[in-house]
Amino acid sequence: MRGTKRLIAAAILLQGYAWAQGPEAAVQAQGGAGEGQGYLELGGFTNFVNNNFGRWSGGSGKIMYKGERWAPSFGFAAQRRPEGAQATFGVDSYISFNKWFYALAGVGGSPDGSAVLYPKLRYGFSGMLSLPQPRGLVATMGASQVHGEQGAYGRTLTAGAMYYWGRAIWSGSLSFNRSYPGAVPSKSGGLGFQYGTEGRFWIGGGMGGGRIAYQTIALRPLDVRFLTFGPNVFYQQWISRQWGFIVKYDYQNQLDAFQRHGASASIFLEFP
């Protein structure tokens, strides 16, 4: 159960920041539809973790259709660690209401595996509001919830902003997390930057961190708290108008627990 609680808390930390990003930044940084209406991405990842946590490796994929006002996508990932393996699936969509307001909504789940590596259920919504002044500034707000086993779950409220300046996009967010049972509070946040042009290349990175907090389930409940932080960088290159590749590196230092070095690579295809 302690592993499940830590998974819930870690998912809150990462998911709150991801769902605070606007559709342009999220699509461009992670590989989204450019000129074509269809988008397919397939790749793999591996993580080297110290303190006898072993190597965490797997694969992932995503297919997206980019419409005029919405862009539904289906994604999956499968991961194996020394203690076992599990897969997860998700459906989400960008929704454009007008030139001032757009949103991202999604839901996902993970069937039982030989280990608990992903949340059993997750869902969330983020709204992005383009402000009239200064030009290029977008306010972001979001809410998400993740569920684990035996009634464990967590909630996140996120607020942030994005700023478009020429070919650069700056972003930042602050998340307020609460893990149950115990209603244990924590905070996390992140900063990001990317530069480039859709259809040619994107390069960027960021820094995230915060406090993972949860309560153990036992005869005498115990509050457990970890500080975690780390940078990440990515590069996306179009080889032609239809396809290209993405490479990423990220580092996580979860104090008093482990240090993790992660790398991933994928290829993407855009089609009419």
N, C-alpha and C positions, 0 to 999 in steps of 0.2 A: 504493500500500500504506500510505503514511503516513496518508492520509485514513481508510482502513479501521481502522487501529489507534486513531486518535483517536475514531472512532465507537464502537468497542468500549469504550474507557475511559469515554466520556461516558455510554454506556448503563449501565455498571456504576454510575456515580455516581448516576444518577437512579433506576434500577431497584431498587437496594438499599434506598433510602429508601421507595419506593412500596410494595414488598412487605413492609415492616416494619409497615405500618399495619394496624389491626384492621378487620374487615369493616364495622362501623358507621361508623367515621370515614371509611373509603375510599368507601363507598357514598354517604354524606351529602355529603361534600365534592365528589365528582365526579358526583353525580346518580345515585342508586340507587333501587330500588323502595321505595315508601312503603306506601300502603294497598293498592294493587293488586298482583296477582301478576306481571303483565307490565310491562316497562319498555322504552321505545324512546327513543334520543337521537340527534339529528343536528345537526351543527354545522360551523363553519369556523374557521380560525385564520390569523394572519399574523404574521410576525416581521420587524422592521427591524434589520439588522445592519450595523455600520460596517466600516471598513477594506476596502471593496470586496468584501465577502462577499455583498452584494445583499439581496434580499427573499426570505424563505422563507414560502410560503403553501400551504394545502391544506385538506382536509376530513376529518372523522372521523365514526364512528357506532358505536352499541352497542345490542344487544338482549339483554335479560336475563329469565329466569324465576326468580321467588323462591318456592322451595318451603319446606317446614317445616324441613328440615335441610340443604338445599343450594340454591345459587343460581347455576346455570350461565349464562354470558354469552358472546357472540361480539362481537368488536370489530374495526374496521378503521380505517386511516388512509392517506391519500395525500398526498404532499408534492411540491412543485416548487421547485427552487432554480435559480439561473443555470446551474449545471453539469449539470442534468438532473432527472429525477423518479423516484420509486419509491413503491410501496405496501407496506403491512404488514398482517398479519392475526393474530388471537390468540383463544384460547379459555381461559377460566379459570372457577373456581367457588369460592364460599365454602362451607365444609363445617362444620356444627355437630355435634360429637361428643357433647357434654353441656353442662350449664350452666357448666362450668369451662373447657372447652377447645374452641376452634374454629380453623379454618385457612383459608388461601387458597392454591390451587395453579393454575398456568397454564402454557401453552405457546403459542408463536407463531413465525411465520416471515415472511420477505419474499422474494417472487420477484425475479428479476433485473429491474432497471430501467435507465434510461439513466445513472444515477448511483448510488453507494452512500450511502444516507441512513439506513437502518435495519439492525439486526443481521440476519444471514441466518437465525439460529435463536436462540431464547431460551426458557428454562424456569426455573421456580423454585417454591419452597414457603415459606410462612410459617405459624408457629403462634402463637396467642394464648392465654395462660393467665390467667384471672381469679384474682387473689390474694384470700384470705379477709380479709386486713387490710393496709392500710386499705381500706375499702369503696370500690369504683370504680377501683381500680388494676389495670391489665392489663399483664403482661409480654409482650413480643413478641420473636420470634427468627425468622430466615429465612436461606435460602441460594438463590442464583440463579447461572445461567451463561448467557453470551451468546457466540455464534459469529459470526465474520466470514468473509472470504475468505482463501484461501491458508493455512489452518490457524490464523489468529489467533483467540483466544478470551480470555474473562475470567471470573473467579469472584468472588463476593461473599458474605461472611458478615455478617449484620446482627443487632444486638441493640438493644432499645429498650423504651419503655414508653408507655402511654396512661393518662390519668387523667380519669375522668368526674366532674364536679363541677357538680351542678345541670343547667343548660342548656348548660354549656360542656364542651368536650373539649380537653385538652392532650395533646400527643404529642411524642416526641423519639426519635432513633435515631442510632446510630453504626455505620458500615459499614467493614469491612476488605476491601479490594479487591486482586486480583492479576491482572495482565495478562500474557498469553503470546503469543509466545515471550519468554523472558527472565525470567519470574517476577518482573516489576517490581511492587513493592508500593505501595499508596497508601491513604489514609483519606478518608472523607467522612462527613457527618452533616447532620442537619436538625432543626428545631424547628417545630411547628405548633400552631395554635389555631383553634377554630371555636365559634360560639355560635348557638343557635337551636332550632327545633323541627321535626322531620320533619312534612311536610305543610303547613308555613307558610313558613319561610325558614331559610336558613343563611348566615352571613357568617363569613369567616375568612381566615387567611393563614399565612405561614410564612417561614422563612429556611433556605436550604441552602447548602452549600459543601464544599470539599475540594480534594484534589489529584488531577488527571488525570495518570496516568503510564503510559507504554508504551515499548517498545523498537522502534526502526526495524529493518527487515530490509535489510541491506546487507553488503558485504564487511567493514566495520568497524561493528558494531552500536552505536547511539547511544541512550542513555537520554534521553527527552524528558518534561518535567514542566511542567504548567501549574496554577496556582492558579485556582480559579473559585468564585464566590459570587453570591448574589442572592436577593431577596425575591419573594414571590408573594402575591396576594390574590384572593379569589373571592366572588361573591354568587349565591345560588340562591333564586329566588322562585317559589312556587306561585301561579298565577293563579286556578286552581280546584283541586278535589280530583284532577282528572285530568291537568292539564298545567301547564307553567311554563317558565322560562328560566334559563340559567346564563351568567354572564359572568366572565371571568378575565383577570388581567394578571400577567405575570412579567417579571423583569429578570435578566439574566445578565451578569456581568463576568468573562470569561475573560482573566486578566491576560496581557499581551504578545501577545494574539491578537485579541479583538474584544469589543464590547459589544452585547448584544441586548435589544431591547424586544419582548415578545410579547403579543398580545391574542387572545382567542377568545370566541366566543359560540355557544350552542346552545339548542335547544328540546327538551323531553322530554315524553313521554306515558306515563301509567300506566294500565293497563287490567286487567280481571279475567282 
